[in-house]
Amino acid sequence: MSYKELINLRIGGVPEHYNLPWHRVLRARKLEPLGVDVTWRDYAGGSGAMAKALRDGELDAAVMLTEGAVAAVSDGVALEIASLYTSSPLVWGIHVPAASRFRSVAELASARYAISRKGSGSHLMAFVHARQWGWPVSGLELVIVDSLEGAAAAFAAGTADVFFWEKFMTKPLVDAGKFRRLGELTAPWPAFVVCVASTAAPEQRAALERALAVVLDDARELRSQPDAAEVVAARYGLTAADTRDWLAATQWSAHVGVAGSDIAPACSALGALGVLPRVVDAAACIGRAGGV
């Protein structure tokens, strides 16, 4: 099929290894023949920053943490989960400064929690963790740091005590003796979803579906490359050994689309924990997107 004009999509995502397939596809210019022109924007502030960008009309779509997307819908952001991006869960590292007085996660009830921004994954998972330990979330002291780099600066300045972030992206800081990992927390749902603005036109939704299909194909191609670990490690400052472990644990979605059963665990867990402005179900999060 030939396309008479390019449909522009403004898409956001974190500047992390999960989104390397997007950059590979854009660099290879694989989308123009499909009538899609993607403007990619990095959001170091994570899902909370992308939710704000979608709310403000600055993005048409975003690759967000599942829990961040659910929280955004709960907060009234006009977005819909269009597809899974990864089918595997995210493993969060629970980090403190290397010289911290905290020696175990059981001691963190009085800690100052660094979060990228309110509604972000680092914010929500801090609440999930607190609830698991039976601590009142109303008592958590939150320090907004914007990004991983901001968390490192807050640790160095002594203004924050603990930070939840994807464990492989923080591994270089752990290896360098700046962070110390006290433990891990695995969210029991798929890590990333692709969200589309509820205001997106039908032709934009169709273009997003075409683009995502190509990106997921590239992700499968990347996993099959003998030098995949070296390619990812070189771009994101990781070791090849750590990257091999990450690749072994990461599964991108096999197809474009999402089922209610993919999102329901996050909706139920976050709703039960009382960390959402209002309880929402999977149907409310998927809306009319359901496969873009």
Summary of the structure (lengths in Angstrom):
residues: 292
radius of gyration: 18.7
end to end distance: 19.3
largest distance: 62.3
contacts: 1006
relative contact order: 0.20
helix: 46%
strand: 21%
